[in-house]
Amino acid sequence: MLVVMQSDATQGQIDAVCDAIRDMGFQPVPMPGAQRTAVGLIGNDGQVDGSHISGMAGVGQVLYVSKPYKQVSREWRPENTVVEIAPGVAFGGAAVPVIAGPCSVESEAQILASARAVRAAGASALRGGAFKPRSSPYSFQGMGLEGLKLLAKAREETGLAVVTEAMDEEGAHLVAEWADCVQIGARNMQNFSLLKVVGRLGKPVLLKRGMSATIQELLLAAEYVLAAGNPNVILCERGVRGFDTATRNLFDVSAIPLVHKLSHLPIVADPSHGVGVREHVPSMARAAVAAGADGLIIEVHPNPDRAMSDGAQTLFVEQFERLMGEVGTIAAAIGRSVAPAPPAPQR
């Protein structure tokens, strides 16, 4: 349920509505707007009778949110949410930031070289896994805390914001301490305990769609984070499992405009995992920007053939440089632009 106050409603009238919602056993969420304030009601699984609230002083109308997810829906918030992960790096506005870097942090030399290269090409943020969920327990699992420290060092040198994955509660606290945005990977999209943790941490969250998840399941996963108190969620389309083995996944470009219709949250695209084949990543990145993606996340490595994970889908630096020019042209054609690289840190 959403209570839309009149444009001239007083703070006292808004407080009275909040008190009435609490008396019903639910939690009110005031949302001040440019013209008027709305008050959302959370804590219910079904329909709520708000007839007595509709007659309260200062109330304009009472709307019922029809979707199973509430706070992430367009019904709850019509205008787009813009999520800023670092000064000047924001998702959901006219500019399209690009997050780029290797799948994994492998060494100081490798992550610094990657950061310098992607920043020179125009990326806004650096990606790189310090904790890696791998299908095999014998595959490289990441450098852990040492990897986070190297990402922070790369940020200090280049000014790039850092986005990296957390796999559990302990890792989430470490990522929140060392990085700018906590990534929740596809395998953990429905790890509800972890979603609650990152909701309480308050750090911006990049939430990837699960490998077999519907759009509704993705939005309900985001609802967990918002319900825990964190409104700064960026959704990510990274492909779902299909029956054809020609590519790693089925990259669902249609998810981008669909999410925009259903939710106010920004959505970025990860074509690297979406197709898993290096030669097809640029075309899917271009398609994602044309479809309205609010950002891209691209795997780039100074030497992909020697990468310790996901080398087959990782771009060479030269490919990434070309791609940045191409997506800039496409963004301009639809009235947007690629966000510029951050200014170099002052030394």
Order of alpha helices (4+ residues) and beta strands (2+ residues): beta-alpha-beta-beta-alpha-beta-beta-beta-beta-beta-alpha-beta-alpha-beta-alpha-beta-alpha-beta-alpha-beta-alpha-beta-alpha-alpha-beta-alpha-beta
